[in-house]
Amino acid sequence: MRIVLVGPPGAGKGTQAAFLAQNLSIPHISTGDLFRANISQQTELGKLAKSYMDAGNLVPDEVTIAMAKDRMEKPDAENGFLLDGFPRNVSQAEALDEMLQAEGMKLDAVLDLEVPEAEVVKRIAGRRICRNDSAHVFHVTYKAPKRDGVCDVCGGELYQRDDDSEETVRKRLEVYHTQTEPIIDFYKAQGLVVTISALGKVEDVTARAMEALKREGDAA
């Protein structure tokens, strides 16, 4: 299957993408991973992206599209892929359609993870990270430490990252609504969107997504 995963920040896209890709035996292609890999390997695209980032500018769509195209042409993506973070806007979605059509392929589904805005703010703004080890992550509501502000694992101080503040989260949501959300209507016009609730336990959301994708596959 060729799937695009969409949803607001805090919807759990990264977590769900990993489980879904494993269950479907297709690669999880994340924009963040693509950028990190190209930059660390100093590919031409990576150098180009870094030049924009170092100058404090947004990386142009054509660079992101070229990275995604290069990754989707790898042998492990021959039978499908799950895209996470791409396309990020309608022009990228149009470019993806053109790429696939040129290869005689098309998307099978666009999985939309739906989460109320209040829950997104609660999920992200409630995160607390250990200063000693960023892998130790807690949440004031869902995974509270035994002692307030203290890591259960190593005793380090827990803090809230600047980009996890409520004000920053709301700004990120504005960007999502303005830039990314319009691709849902773009794909709805093609009859590709499958919307599921991303509330509840991780495994329940995965099961919900797998069932929805199975129905979509059967219908096709």
Secondary structure, DSSP 8 states (H G I E B T S, - for coil): -EEEEE--TTS-HHHHHHHHHHHHT--EEEHHHHHHHHHHTT-HHHHHHHHHHHTT----HHHHHHHHHHHHTSGGGTT-EEEES---SHHHHHHHHHHHHHTT----EEEEEE--HHHHHHHHHTEEEESS-TT-EEETTTB--SBTTB-TTT--BEE--GGGSHHHHHHHHHHIIIIITHHHHHHHTTT-EEEEE--S-HHHHHHHHHHHHHHHHHH-
